[in-house]
Amino acid sequence: MKKIRDPLRQFLNGIAHDPRIRPTHIAVYMALYQHWIQNNFPMFLLVKSRELMPLAKVSSSATWHSAIRELDAYGYICYMPNFNKMSNSKVMLNSERVTTGLTPIS
């Protein structure tokens, strides 16, 4: 039987001893995780910050973008921003990142 990777479990285990993580990071990750579930677990999430910010209880786009970029830099997600306001950015949760062999950008 194939082992199912649970990105939330991996995230929670990862942040347990990571002093860089703030409540905003957790809120943004949880919004992404909920979006992932609602969209039937795609490898890549198509996201617009304005749609997920209210779910994460983040009112500042600067705060949202700072948190999502840091989650990428710390290896919890793979974030591929799209600077065209009419298009979506892509996010891959860490379990998919581990499966596909993608590594954090240094």
C-alpha positions in Angstrom: 0.0 0.0 0.0 1.3 3.4 -1.0 2.0 5.7 2.0 0.0 8.9 1.7 2.0 12.0 2.5 0.2 14.5 4.7 1.5 18.0 4.2 -0.1 19.3 7.4 1.6 16.7 9.5 4.9 17.4 7.8 4.4 21.2 8.3 3.5 20.8 12.0 6.5 18.5 12.6 8.8 20.9 10.8 7.7 24.1 12.7 7.8 22.4 16.1 11.4 23.5 16.6 11.7 26.3 14.0 12.2 29.7 15.7 11.6 31.6 12.5 7.9 30.6 12.2 5.4 33.2 13.4 1.6 33.0 13.7 1.3 34.7 10.3 3.2 31.8 8.6 0.9 29.3 10.3 -2.2 31.2 9.2 -1.0 31.5 5.6 -0.1 27.8 5.5 -3.5 26.8 6.9 -5.3 28.9 4.2 -3.2 27.2 1.5 -3.9 23.8 3.1 -7.7 24.4 3.2 -7.5 25.6 -0.5 -5.6 22.4 -1.4 -8.4 20.3 0.2 -11.2 22.2 -1.4 -9.6 21.8 -4.8 -9.2 18.0 -4.4 -5.5 17.8 -3.6 -3.8 19.1 -6.8 -0.1 19.0 -7.1 0.0 22.7 -7.8 -2.4 25.1 -6.2 -3.5 28.1 -8.3 -3.8 31.0 -5.9 -4.6 34.7 -5.8 -3.5 36.4 -2.6 -6.7 38.6 -2.5 -8.8 35.4 -2.3 -6.9 33.6 0.4 -5.9 36.6 2.6 -9.3 36.8 4.3 -9.1 33.1 5.1 -5.7 33.5 6.7 -7.0 36.7 8.5 -4.3 38.7 6.9 -5.3 42.2 5.8 -2.0 43.5 4.4 -0.8 42.2 1.0 2.8 43.0 2.2 2.3 40.7 5.2 0.9 38.0 3.0 3.7 38.2 0.5 6.3 38.3 3.1 4.9 35.2 4.8 4.5 33.2 1.7 8.0 34.0 0.4 9.5 33.0 3.7 7.5 29.7 3.8 9.1 29.0 0.4 12.6 30.1 1.5 12.3 27.9 4.6 11.2 24.9 2.5 7.6 24.4 3.7 6.1 25.2 0.3 7.3 25.9 -3.3 6.0 29.3 -4.3 6.0 30.4 -8.0 4.7 34.0 -8.0 3.0 35.4 -11.0 3.2 39.2 -11.1 0.3 39.6 -13.6 -2.8 40.5 -11.5 -5.0 38.6 -14.0 -3.2 35.3 -13.5 -2.7 33.0 -10.5 0.5 32.2 -8.7 1.4 28.5 -8.1 2.1 26.9 -4.8 3.2 23.3 -4.1 2.8 22.0 -0.5 5.9 20.4 0.9 4.8 16.8 0.7 4.5 17.2 -3.1 7.9 19.0 -3.1 9.4 16.0 -1.4 7.7 13.6 -3.8 8.9 15.4 -6.9 12.4 16.1 -5.6 12.2 19.9 -5.8 14.5 21.6 -3.3 14.3 25.1 -1.7 15.8 27.9 -3.7 18.9 29.2 -2.0 
